Amino acid sequence: MASTPISQADIGLAYDTQRLGNLKVLAKDDPKVAARKAASEFEALFLQTLLKTMRETRFDGEEDSNALDTYRGMADQQLAQTMAKGSGMGLGEALYQQILKASGQAADADAPVTRNAEPVKFNSVISPRLQAALSRAQGEEKRYEPMRALDALEAPLAAPVGREDFVQQIAPHARQAAANLGVTPNLVVAHAALESGWGKRNIRNADGSNSHNLFGIKAGGSWQGKTTDIVTTEYENGSPKKKVERFRAYDNYGEAFADYAKLLQNNPRYAGALNTGADAVSFARGLARGGYATDPAYAEKLARVATGTRS
């Protein structure tokens, strides 16, 4: 007895929640067709797991946007469904024959697996709307060109005239922080330069010693390290105000830069600044939107400094 071929109409969306219920109903009317569809669904799940595992395998420094990850996952689900309904890997057919044997039904020894006439094309298994969304996500990702970790660690740093000592002093730490953040080292140097006046306005401890806090990071309630209180300028409703604020203090610049990178990485509001590569404007705006500073012109100032330090 030849098996009933599965038409293109049987290929539903990978996230169709009614498919299991439909299989149960079909099993009562036509057990063989239901068995083949169940086997095909299992193979699709297996293929989807393979694709997911492949996507999760990345090299150091390789990052994807959250939007792109979401669209890729949806597309992979649909691709797995379509592959399983077409040529597949043969797993579905083997499982189908095993189900027939286990249920006491005659095996379809002479029935070939229904195959597509042409290989599955990736673009044919996702809707136009999903295609458009995926394209937008890919375009957003390409625009930033994230800095890979190894490139950031080995990147040269050009210093403006008169700033060579400052840049040389913090260069190794800036490269490591940049590698963690997915940006070029000059953006990290520019941020430290803006906050500290190129090292001329270092935040000092009560005894006059260097706090090594080049990024103006305040000490919130969760901070368990050293602190120092200084007078700083904050903007309230666009107007500058002098206030005494508590800031974090470190034993060296290595600790300061590591804490800076950790702060940006672990705080969702700064996500827009991460993986922006050499894009000084996007990096600066990401920090400003996250509320890094109260100065309304902060993004413009940081971008200007970063552009001036770029080689």
ChimeraX attribute file (.defattr): number of C-alpha atoms within 10 A of each C-alpha:
attribute: neighborCount
match mode: 1-to-1
recipient: residues
	/A:1	9
	/A:2	10
	/A:3	16
	/A:4	11
	/A:5	15
	/A:6	16
	/A:7	11
	/A:8	11
	/A:9	6
	/A:10	11
	/A:11	16
	/A:12	13
	/A:13	17
	/A:14	20
	/A:15	10
	/A:16	8
	/A:17	9
	/A:18	9
	/A:19	15
	/A:20	12
	/A:21	9
	/A:22	11
	/A:23	17
	/A:24	13
	/A:25	12
	/A:26	16
	/A:27	15
	/A:28	10
	/A:29	10
	/A:30	11
	/A:31	17
	/A:32	22
	/A:33	18
	/A:34	19
	/A:35	23
	/A:36	25
	/A:37	23
	/A:38	21
	/A:39	23
	/A:40	25
	/A:41	20
	/A:42	18
	/A:43	24
	/A:44	26
	/A:45	17
	/A:46	18
	/A:47	22
	/A:48	24
	/A:49	15
	/A:50	13
	/A:51	17
	/A:52	15
	/A:53	10
	/A:54	10
	/A:55	13
	/A:56	9
	/A:57	8
	/A:58	10
	/A:59	9
	/A:60	10
	/A:61	18
	/A:62	13
	/A:63	16
	/A:64	14
	/A:65	14
	/A:66	10
	/A:67	16
	/A:68	19
	/A:69	16
	/A:70	13
	/A:71	18
	/A:72	18
	/A:73	16
	/A:74	17
	/A:75	22
	/A:76	23
	/A:77	23
	/A:78	23
	/A:79	25
	/A:80	24
	/A:81	26
	/A:82	26
	/A:83	24
	/A:84	27
	/A:85	27
	/A:86	22
	/A:87	18
	/A:88	22
	/A:89	14
	/A:90	13
	/A:91	16
	/A:92	25
	/A:93	24
	/A:94	13
	/A:95	18
	/A:96	24
	/A:97	19
	/A:98	16
	/A:99	18
	/A:100	17
	/A:101	12
	/A:102	9
	/A:103	10
	/A:104	9
	/A:105	13
	/A:106	11
	/A:107	17
	/A:108	16
	/A:109	10
	/A:110	9
	/A:111	13
	/A:112	11
	/A:113	19
	/A:114	16
	/A:115	15
	/A:116	15
	/A:117	8
	/A:118	8
	/A:119	10
	/A:120	15
	/A:121	11
	/A:122	13
	/A:123	12
	/A:124	12
	/A:125	21
	/A:126	19
	/A:127	13
	/A:128	11
	/A:129	9
	/A:130	16
	/A:131	16
	/A:132	12
	/A:133	15
	/A:134	20
	/A:135	14
	/A:136	14
	/A:137	21
	/A:138	16
	/A:139	12
	/A:140	14
	/A:141	18
	/A:142	11
	/A:143	12
	/A:144	19
	/A:145	15
	/A:146	23
	/A:147	26
	/A:148	22
	/A:149	23
	/A:150	13
	/A:151	17
	/A:152	24
	/A:153	21
	/A:154	13
	/A:155	17
	/A:156	15
	/A:157	19
	/A:158	15
	/A:159	18
	/A:160	12
	/A:161	8
	/A:162	9
	/A:163	14
	/A:164	13
	/A:165	13
	/A:166	16
	/A:167	23
	/A:168	14
	/A:169	11
	/A:170	17
	/A:171	20
	/A:172	17
	/A:173	21
	/A:174	30
	/A:175	28
	/A:176	21
	/A:177	27
	/A:178	29
	/A:179	27
	/A:180	23
	/A:181	28
	/A:182	25
	/A:183	29
	/A:184	30
	/A:185	30
	/A:186	29
	/A:187	28
	/A:188	27
	/A:189	28
	/A:190	26
	/A:191	23
	/A:192	24
	/A:193	23
	/A:194	22
	/A:195	20
	/A:196	18
	/A:197	13
	/A:198	20
	/A:199	18
	/A:200	10
	/A:201	12
	/A:202	18
	/A:203	26
	/A:204	17
	/A:205	19
	/A:206	12
	/A:207	7
	/A:208	8
	/A:209	10
	/A:210	17
	/A:211	22
	/A:212	23
	/A:213	29
	/A:214	26
	/A:215	23
	/A:216	22
	/A:217	18
	/A:218	16
	/A:219	18
	/A:220	11
	/A:221	6
	/A:222	6
	/A:223	11
	/A:224	9
	/A:225	9
	/A:226	13
	/A:227	19
	/A:228	18
	/A:229	17
	/A:230	14
	/A:231	11
	/A:232	14
	/A:233	14
	/A:234	17
	/A:235	14
	/A:236	11
	/A:237	9
	/A:238	11
	/A:239	11
	/A:240	13
	/A:241	10
	/A:242	10
	/A:243	12
	/A:244	11
	/A:245	14
	/A:246	17
	/A:247	22
	/A:248	24
	/A:249	25
	/A:250	18
	/A:251	12
	/A:252	12
	/A:253	19
	/A:254	17
	/A:255	14
	/A:256	22
	/A:257	26
	/A:258	15
	/A:259	18
	/A:260	20
	/A:261	19
	/A:262	14
	/A:263	13
	/A:264	20
	/A:265	16
	/A:266	10
	/A:267	10
	/A:268	10
	/A:269	16
	/A:270	20
	/A:271	19
	/A:272	18
	/A:273	25
	/A:274	24
	/A:275	28
	/A:276	26
	/A:277	24
	/A:278	21
	/A:279	20
	/A:280	27
	/A:281	19
	/A:282	19
	/A:283	27
	/A:284	25
	/A:285	20
	/A:286	20
	/A:287	21
	/A:288	23
	/A:289	16
	/A:290	17
	/A:291	14
	/A:292	19
	/A:293	17
	/A:294	16
	/A:295	18
	/A:296	15
	/A:297	11
	/A:298	19
	/A:299	21
	/A:300	15
	/A:301	16
	/A:302	25
	/A:303	22
	/A:304	16
	/A:305	18
	/A:306	25
	/A:307	16
	/A:308	14
	/A:309	20
	/A:310	19
	/A:311	10
